[in-house]
Each structure stands twice: as structure tokens, then as C-alpha cells.
Amino acid sequence: MKPFSKWNRFFSRLPLNLIVIFLCVVWIVPTLGVFISSFRSREAVRTTGWWNVLTPASRVIEGKAEYDQYCASCHGENGDLLPGADLSDPALVAGYPRSNRLLAMLRQEIDGGPHMEDQALLEDPKSALETLAPVLAYMEGISGGDTGSETALSLRNYADALVGYKGTQDYLTDCEGGGESASTKFECSVKDLLNPEGMGRAFLNTLAVTIPSALIPILFAAFAAYAFAWMDFPGRMWIFALLVGLQIIPLQMALVPIARMYADLGMQSTFIGIWLFHTGFGLPYAIYLMRNFMGSLPREVFESVYIDGANHWTAFWQLALPLSIPAVASLGIYQFIWIWNDFLVAKIFLTTNPVLTVQIANLIDPRGGNWHILTGAAFLSFLVPMIVFLSLQRFFVRGLTGGAVKG
Ligand code: HEC
């Protein structure tokens, strides 16, 4: 062996290794940034970069600006000016676990007059809650909590994203206006999670869209693939060629005609409508891949079961499908991830039940303010695809080469 061959190998692989390392860094750094930001407070996200979590130098007091603007005139700089309502008293702050409770209180009258002169703040629940959340954080801070610190990380963004804004008047009187029994508390938590403006509800909607939309086309494609591969009927190759050709039709072309058709049938914004749409556009590729896989299974095995008297139905369920599990799995992952991340189709065909991707877009407020919530929301939305991908990546790689290698 030549003494330098080891070094030769090292240097000849160097460019490839460098490119791989570069790609990893380009991927991981922004993801890490979003991940860390998702645990930081609104104020911290707004004022400093995520890398500052490593240097606990400056302290940003969250909510001071909002508190000074709306509350300091009566309650004083430190919240303790009014003896009857000392906002720096931990016992009082504990009575306001969430900002909508605070909003309900501010709407009540004090001594026969409105609580605040500036009633405009309280009129629009959504913007009121947005202002009151930092005020509450400030009250927690001055009452001895540790939320004001720059380095304080919390799960609050995730909680806020999950339940969304609960702005309706009904909700405030039912759930934050004082009902304290265990059953109302439970009812309210369920209501929180099922709030149509939150990510929790959107998560359920996404599951309800994704699972059938992934399973239905795969089942149909398996049937069709078996027929194309192992049954003789006239025009088999022509129909298959047509199906392969259908793949080039862009999905956007079908949006308007199908939306109209659904409107005529009274199917707009139904889950069935979106399942059918994804099935239609998933089928050509699914049939193509499955046919190639099933066609490459050994012919002798099929011939021997036919000779034993098996019909197509048993041959499909007992032989073809079990042998095609790798193809089914890789197709399933593809279809699952593609539909989970779909925005366009869900936005158009499922307006009343927003899925995760659509809900994230809804969470962005017009002023681009609450992106601390978006970071949490983004992580909530890609948790499941990440788990699916990591646990099934063997099949995923096989799926990438599946269509190409098998003739
Ligand atoms: C116009 C003056 C005024 C403003 C502005 C004002 N408050 Fe008050 N607040 C009061 C008064 C008066 C009381 C009653 C004090 C008492 O009961 O002795 C009170 C009571 C409270 C209480 C105590 C309720 C309880 O549980 O007993 C809280 C909490 C509170 N205010 C929060 C706020 C917050 C938060 C803001 C800013 C968004 C605010 N207030 C703005 C005057 C004001």
C-alpha cells in the first residue's frame, strides 16, 4: 500500500464533505434560531436576536411600555399606588392567570364609572388581548416573578398559539368571568383548545384532512397498479400512458372548475371535497409508482398461485399487496407530508375549518406584530412531519429511487 493513499482519499473526498457540512449548517442555523425564538418572550423577540440567549447581559422588561401607556396614570409607576389594588401584590396577580380574565375585569365598572378612561382599548377584544398579555407579564414581573428577564425561556408562545385568541364576548363571560368549579374549568380548557382560531383545532383539522387523503389514493392506486401489472385487458398500455401523462397537469388549473363544481353540489368547504381533490391529484403518480413496483415482482410466484386456483382478488390481497409494502410505505410518507404542508388547496377548499398552514397565516397580524407566536406555531405544525420522516426515513430513501430503478 502506498503511504499517501490515505491522504489521497481524504483530499479527494474533501470537497464533497465540505459541501455536505455547508448544507447542514445552512439548514440547521435558521431552524435553531426559530426554535430558540419560540421560547422567548414577545419583548425579547422584538428587541434582540435569538443568539442573545447566550449572553444574559441586558434585561428587557416585558410590557413596560404598554403598562406605562394604559395603567401607570392611576396605578402608579410600580403598580402599588392604589392601596385597594396593588398590582405588584403576587396574590392579586395570581387571580389573573390569563389576559382575557384581565380584560373581563377591566370591562367591569368601578365605583359606578368605567375602569379606564381609554375605553377604546377594550372594544376590540383581539387587539385588547394583544396589549394586555404584555401588561400581565409586566405585573408578574414586578410582583416578583422572573418573566422580565431577557434569558427567561417559557412555553408561553406555544400555549398562546395552541389556543389562539379567544376574543368573543360569550367566551369571556362564560370562562373568565369567575366560573370556578372544576367542571366549568374543564369545559373552558376544552373550549380553549377547540377554539377555531387556535392551532389546537387546526391540528385536528389537518389530521382529518391528511389521513384520509393519504390512505384513499394509495388504496385505489394499489388496485389500479395490480390491474395494470397482472391483468390482461385491451388498451392496457394506452390507459397507463395516459395516466402517466396526466401527471404534468398542474393542480392550479383545476382549482376554479372544481371549486365551481363543488359549489353546485353544495360541497364547498367540506372534508369530503378536499379528500377527493387530493385523491384525484395523488392518483397518477401513485399508480405509476405502484405499477412499476408490482410489475417487477417475480412472475413465477404469480403464475404458481394462479395455477393453484387463486383468483385476482386473493392474489392481490395475499400476494401483491404484502410484497409491495415498501412502495406503499414510501408513497404514504410522500403523500402524507405533501398534504400536511399543503396551503393552497386547503385555503381554497376548506375555508371554515382552517388547517395548520392556513392558521399560521391567520395568526400573522396586519402589522406583523406577533411573530413570537408564529415561531411556536411553526414548530407545532412541523412536529408531526418531522416524527413521520425520522421514524420512516428508510422507506423514504427507497421511495426516492423506487420509481427510477424498477423498470
Ligand atoms: C383611571 C384610572 C385607572 C386606570 C387607567 C387603570 N385602573 Fe385599574 N383600578 C383603578 C381603580 C380606582 C381600581 C379599584 C381600586 C380599589 O378597589 O381600591 C382599580 C383596580 C384594578 C385592579 C384590581 C381588581 C381586583 O382584583 O381587585 C386591577 C387588576 C387593575 N385595576 C388593573 C388595571 C390595569 C391592568 C390597567 C391598565 C390596562 C388599569 N387597571 C388601569 C383605576 C384605574
Residues whose N, C-alpha, C, O or C-beta is under 5 A from the ligand:
A	BS01	HEC	Y70 C71 C74 L82 G84 A85 I110 H115 M116 E117
